[in-house]
Amino acid sequence: MTAPPLPEFSRIVRASEFGDGTRTHDVAASDAERAALARRFGLRALTTLEARLRIVPEAAGCLVTGTLTAALIQACVATDEDVPAQITADVAVRFMRGLDATTEEELELSEADCDLLPLEDERIDLGETVAQTLALNLNPYPRVADADEKLRALGVLSEGDVGPFATLKGLKLGKGD
């Protein structure tokens, strides 16, 4: 059986290297890694991806906390124009031994809880952790600021102009038949 390929942005840290939780781990994606991540996440460009992380050992694994920063360009969902974005996001992931990734048991997490991932082979991947955190913080529907005006100029009607209440709106304003 062959091992699965490494992710585009991989920074492996073995459990024996976790330390005492006081050391910071600075990770930054190279040009090639950023290009590969941009393809993976459907970005036009990923010009910066960096993180400052801390690994705190725990009895059942470790807690990774810190902050990631990214500069990127997404495509506007309405006009296909470039939408630049700056992302600063907190990273909080707990890696646990014995956590079966395939379990069907549902865990209830509050917003204060961090993500849980299995600690496999006594190692974690800080790069993939940062990449996944970036993906969770991308705007799913990026739009340029003047997208509505540009669409209106092209003759595209808004939902309010064609929705089920558009006729009622016209009657209320005295524009009905």
C-alpha positions as CSV (number, residue, x, y, z in Angstrom):
1,M,0.0,0.0,0.0
2,T,1.4,3.4,-1.0
3,A,1.3,6.4,1.3
4,P,-1.1,9.2,0.2
5,P,0.6,12.2,-1.4
6,L,1.6,15.0,0.8
7,P,-0.7,18.1,0.7
8,E,0.5,21.1,-1.4
9,F,1.7,23.0,1.8
10,S,3.1,20.5,4.3
11,R,5.0,21.3,7.5
12,I,5.2,18.1,9.5
13,V,5.9,18.3,13.2
14,R,6.4,15.0,15.1
15,A,5.0,14.7,18.7
16,S,8.6,14.4,20.0
17,E,9.1,18.0,18.7
18,F,6.1,19.6,20.2
19,G,8.1,21.1,23.0
20,D,6.6,22.7,26.1
21,G,4.2,25.0,24.4
22,T,6.4,28.1,24.6
23,R,8.0,27.9,21.2
24,T,6.3,29.5,18.2
25,H,6.3,27.9,14.8
26,D,6.4,30.4,11.9
27,V,5.2,28.8,8.6
28,A,5.0,30.5,5.2
29,A,4.0,29.0,1.9
30,S,6.5,29.2,-1.0
31,D,5.6,30.6,-4.4
32,A,4.9,27.0,-5.7
33,E,2.9,26.1,-2.6
34,R,0.8,29.2,-2.9
35,A,0.2,28.5,-6.6
36,A,-0.9,25.0,-5.9
37,L,-3.2,26.1,-3.0
38,A,-4.7,28.8,-5.3
39,R,-5.6,26.1,-7.8
40,R,-7.0,23.9,-5.0
41,F,-9.2,26.6,-3.6
42,G,-10.2,28.2,-6.9
43,L,-8.4,31.5,-6.3
44,R,-7.0,33.8,-8.9
45,A,-4.0,34.4,-6.8
46,L,-2.6,33.7,-3.3
47,T,0.1,36.2,-2.8
48,T,0.8,35.7,0.9
49,L,0.1,32.8,3.3
50,E,1.8,32.9,6.6
51,A,1.0,31.8,10.1
52,R,2.5,32.1,13.6
53,L,1.5,29.0,15.6
54,R,2.1,27.5,19.0
55,I,1.8,23.8,19.8
56,V,0.7,23.0,23.4
57,P,1.2,19.3,24.3
58,E,-1.8,17.7,26.0
59,A,-2.2,14.2,27.5
60,A,-4.2,13.0,24.5
61,G,-2.4,15.0,21.8
62,C,-1.9,18.7,21.3
63,L,-3.6,22.0,20.8
64,V,-2.4,24.2,17.9
65,T,-3.3,27.9,18.3
66,G,-2.2,31.1,16.5
67,T,-3.0,33.4,13.7
68,L,-2.8,33.1,9.9
69,T,-2.5,36.0,7.5
70,A,-3.2,35.8,3.7
71,A,-3.5,38.1,0.8
72,L,-5.4,36.7,-2.2
73,I,-7.6,37.4,-5.2
74,Q,-10.9,35.7,-5.8
75,A,-13.3,36.1,-8.8
76,C,-16.5,38.1,-8.3
77,V,-19.5,35.8,-8.5
78,A,-21.5,38.4,-10.4
79,T,-19.0,40.1,-12.7
80,D,-16.0,37.8,-12.8
81,E,-13.8,40.7,-11.8
82,D,-10.9,40.4,-9.4
83,V,-11.8,40.7,-5.7
84,P,-8.7,41.3,-3.6
85,A,-8.9,40.2,0.0
86,Q,-6.8,40.3,3.2
87,I,-7.5,37.5,5.7
88,T,-6.4,37.4,9.3
89,A,-7.9,34.4,11.1
90,D,-7.4,32.6,14.4
91,V,-6.2,29.1,14.2
92,A,-7.4,26.7,17.0
93,V,-7.2,23.0,16.3
94,R,-6.9,20.1,18.8
95,F,-5.2,17.0,17.6
96,M,-6.2,13.9,19.6
97,R,-4.9,10.4,19.8
98,G,-7.6,7.7,19.4
99,L,-10.0,10.0,17.6
100,D,-11.4,8.0,14.8
101,A,-11.9,10.2,11.7
102,T,-14.4,7.8,10.3
103,T,-16.7,7.6,13.3
104,E,-20.4,8.4,12.6
105,E,-20.9,9.7,16.1
106,E,-21.8,13.3,16.0
107,L,-20.0,15.7,18.3
108,E,-21.7,18.9,19.4
109,L,-19.3,21.9,19.4
110,S,-19.9,25.4,20.5
111,E,-18.4,28.4,18.8
112,A,-15.8,28.5,21.5
113,D,-14.7,24.9,20.8
114,C,-11.8,24.4,18.4
115,D,-11.8,21.9,15.5
116,L,-10.8,18.3,16.4
117,L,-8.5,16.2,14.2
118,P,-7.0,12.8,14.8
119,L,-3.3,12.7,15.8
120,E,-2.1,10.1,13.4
121,D,1.4,8.5,13.4
122,E,2.4,10.8,16.3
123,R,2.7,13.8,14.0
124,I,0.7,16.8,12.8
125,D,0.9,18.9,9.6
126,L,1.0,22.6,10.4
127,G,0.9,23.5,6.7
128,E,-2.3,21.6,6.0
129,T,-3.8,22.9,9.2
130,V,-3.1,26.5,7.9
131,A,-4.5,25.6,4.5
132,Q,-7.7,24.2,5.9
133,T,-8.1,27.2,8.1
134,L,-7.7,29.5,5.1
135,A,-10.3,27.6,3.2
136,L,-12.8,27.9,6.0
137,N,-12.2,31.7,6.1
138,L,-12.6,32.4,2.3
139,N,-15.6,34.4,1.3
140,P,-17.9,31.9,-0.5
141,Y,-19.5,34.6,-2.6
142,P,-17.0,37.4,-3.3
143,R,-18.4,40.5,-5.0
144,V,-16.9,43.7,-6.2
145,A,-18.3,46.7,-4.4
146,D,-20.3,48.0,-7.4
147,A,-21.4,44.6,-8.7
148,D,-25.1,45.5,-8.5
149,E,-24.7,48.8,-10.4
150,K,-22.7,47.0,-13.2
151,L,-25.3,44.3,-13.4
152,R,-28.1,46.8,-13.6
153,A,-26.3,48.7,-16.4
154,L,-26.2,45.4,-18.3
155,G,-30.0,45.0,-17.9
156,V,-29.8,42.3,-15.3
157,L,-32.8,42.5,-12.9
158,S,-32.4,42.2,-9.2
159,E,-34.4,39.6,-7.1
160,G,-36.6,42.5,-5.9
161,D,-37.5,43.4,-9.5
162,V,-38.6,39.9,-10.5
163,G,-39.5,38.2,-7.2
164,P,-43.0,37.2,-6.1
165,F,-43.6,40.6,-4.4
166,A,-42.5,42.7,-7.4
167,T,-46.1,43.0,-8.7
168,L,-47.4,43.9,-5.2
169,K,-44.7,46.5,-4.9
170,G,-45.8,48.1,-8.1
171,L,-49.4,48.1,-7.0
172,K,-48.5,49.8,-3.7
173,L,-46.6,52.5,-5.5
174,G,-49.5,53.0,-7.9
175,K,-47.7,51.4,-10.9
176,G,-50.0,48.5,-11.3
177,D,-52.2,47.8,-14.3
